[in-house]
Amino acid sequence: MSEKKNHKRAAIASLTVMRLDADGARAKVSRSVPAEVPLALTYNGVPFSVMMVTPEDLEDYAGDITLAREDVGRHNALDKLVGAMAGSGLKSETGFLLLTSRASYELVQKAITAGFSLMVTISAPTTLPISLAEDYGLTLVALACSDSVLIFNDPGKLFQ
């Protein structure tokens, strides 16, 4: 991300997003989104993060997963995935990125840099990753559940 962008920093933003339900129903919904606030969490001098499920768990309910990587740190897991894709010749344009973590601005930056056009997460984003996705044309889907998802940015009109 060589181009520097100026992002709005409000405490809470109210956005209109598209909710897509499992039955195909679509609805515009208003959603309050908190602003991104950098935070470094350490415990006894060790960085701390949690992965919610393992790739083996994902295979149980997600169908065919072409490639999966895991790590205690969500950033490391994505780095491992991008490296494994490069090593196996997989192109980011042939699929989408599914993360079992929140949609942080750093992960959105990495997804954009790796060439993904669609990123899906299980947790809600803050304003900064939404703004980055808009600026760089990344489709951002969050709060992915079995019955619905929220579409925060859809520049390619994949969900219309």
C-alpha positions as MATLAB code, in Angstrom:
seq = 'MSEKKNHKRAAIASLTVMRLDADGARAKVSRSVPAEVPLALTYNGVPFSVMMVTPEDLEDYAGDITLAREDVGRHNALDKLVGAMAGSGLKSETGFLLLTSRASYELVQKAITAGFSLMVTISAPTTLPISLAEDYGLTLVALACSDSVLIFNDPGKLFQ';
ca = [
       0.000    0.000    0.000;
       2.284    2.721   -1.195;
      -0.425    5.328   -1.649;
      -1.238    7.120    1.573;
      -4.946    7.633    2.190;
      -6.646   10.069    4.532;
      -9.233    8.168    6.581;
     -11.968    9.650    8.726;
     -11.590    8.952   12.448;
     -15.005    9.204   14.081;
     -15.779    7.293   17.284;
     -18.835    5.630   15.740;
     -20.038    5.684   12.150;
     -23.516    4.776   10.973;
     -23.435    2.901    7.670;
     -26.046    1.398    5.411;
     -25.010   -2.106    4.379;
     -26.648   -4.977    2.514;
     -27.761   -8.014    4.535;
     -27.969  -11.188    2.473;
     -29.923  -14.020    4.090;
     -29.482  -17.731    3.385;
     -32.830  -17.808    1.553;
     -31.601  -15.119   -0.846;
     -33.546  -12.275    0.765;
     -31.719   -8.947    0.658;
     -32.257   -5.911    2.822;
     -30.473   -2.637    3.372;
     -29.780   -2.273    7.080;
     -28.243    0.476    9.143;
     -25.261   -0.562   11.230;
     -23.203    1.364   13.770;
     -19.509    0.634   13.278;
     -16.814    1.593   15.806;
     -13.643    3.334   14.722;
     -10.402    1.357   14.687;
      -8.209    2.085   17.692;
      -4.724    0.557   17.642;
      -4.220   -1.807   20.567;
      -1.326   -4.048   21.489;
      -2.276   -6.775   23.949;
       0.491   -8.672   25.685;
       0.441  -11.047   28.633;
       3.712  -11.731   30.471;
       5.558  -10.129   27.565;
       3.994  -12.440   24.950;
       1.660  -11.134   22.209;
      -1.798  -12.660   22.582;
      -4.494  -13.561   20.055;
      -7.045  -16.332   19.685;
      -8.013  -18.423   16.676;
     -11.634  -19.500   16.910;
     -11.492  -22.702   14.834;
      -8.890  -24.804   13.097;
      -8.819  -25.565    9.350;
      -9.944  -29.094   10.196;
     -13.039  -27.640   11.886;
     -13.719  -25.495    8.819;
     -13.664  -28.512    6.525;
     -16.438  -30.080    8.614;
     -18.948  -27.386    7.713;
     -17.538  -25.248    4.903;
     -17.186  -27.757    2.050;
     -14.167  -27.673   -0.237;
     -11.376  -25.480    1.037;
      -8.551  -25.268   -1.469;
      -5.912  -24.145    1.006;
      -5.909  -23.306    4.718;
      -3.255  -22.192    7.170;
      -3.430  -21.540   10.893;
      -1.317  -19.814   13.487;
      -1.851  -18.348   16.938;
      -1.542  -14.927   15.292;
      -4.106  -14.078   12.628;
      -1.537  -12.027   10.703;
       0.898  -14.934   10.617;
      -1.869  -17.273    9.453;
      -2.652  -14.987    6.508;
       1.051  -14.604    5.679;
       1.399  -18.409    5.679;
      -1.640  -18.744    3.421;
      -0.354  -16.189    0.899;
       3.051  -17.893    0.887;
       1.509  -21.332    0.394;
      -0.598  -19.966   -2.459;
       2.490  -18.560   -4.150;
       4.337  -21.852   -3.678;
       1.501  -23.895   -5.160;
       0.752  -21.512   -8.019;
      -2.743  -20.616   -6.786;
      -3.959  -17.167   -7.801;
      -5.950  -15.028   -5.377;
      -8.312  -14.112   -8.230;
      -9.617  -17.699   -8.424;
     -11.211  -17.697   -4.985;
     -11.878  -15.629   -1.923;
     -10.361  -15.123    1.508;
     -12.253  -16.491    4.526;
     -10.941  -15.462    7.941;
     -12.086  -16.694   11.326;
     -10.967  -13.429   12.855;
     -12.161   -9.863   12.791;
     -11.671   -7.695    9.730;
      -8.803   -5.538   10.981;
      -7.306   -2.874    8.755;
      -3.987   -4.760    8.655;
      -5.677   -7.903    7.326;
      -7.596   -5.832    4.763;
      -4.271   -4.297    3.668;
      -2.724   -7.761    3.322;
      -5.734   -9.045    1.367;
      -5.493   -6.091   -1.033;
      -1.729   -6.499   -1.428;
      -2.154  -10.239   -2.128;
      -4.695   -9.447   -4.851;
      -7.877  -10.820   -3.296;
     -11.085   -9.245   -4.569;
     -13.347  -10.711   -1.849;
     -12.694  -11.023    1.895;
     -15.168  -12.695    4.276;
     -14.813  -12.587    8.065;
     -16.878  -13.858   10.965;
     -16.581  -10.662   12.961;
     -17.526   -7.054   12.314;
     -15.077   -4.496   10.918;
     -14.442   -0.991   12.181;
     -14.478    2.128   10.011;
     -10.832    1.963    8.909;
     -10.942   -1.454    7.193;
     -14.256   -0.510    5.564;
     -12.676    2.681    4.231;
      -9.619    0.785    2.943;
     -11.841   -1.774    1.217;
     -13.755    1.048   -0.459;
     -10.574    2.894   -1.497;
      -8.985   -0.198   -3.062;
     -12.031   -1.990   -4.481;
     -12.113   -4.967   -2.098;
     -15.495   -6.619   -1.545;
     -15.808   -6.854    2.239;
     -18.310   -9.269    3.788;
     -18.505   -9.671    7.556;
     -20.485  -11.320   10.325;
     -20.709  -14.390    8.129;
     -23.163  -16.793    9.750;
     -25.107  -19.766    8.485;
     -28.235  -17.634    8.015;
     -26.898  -14.251    6.830;
     -23.931  -12.023    6.078;
     -23.434   -8.259    6.018;
     -21.946   -6.793    2.861;
     -19.991   -3.667    3.736;
     -18.495   -3.017    0.310;
     -19.353   -4.620   -3.028;
     -17.650   -2.702   -5.853;
     -17.958   -5.603   -8.305;
     -21.685   -6.012   -7.577;
     -21.146   -9.695   -6.722;
     -24.159   -9.766   -4.401;
     -26.717   -7.740   -6.381;
];
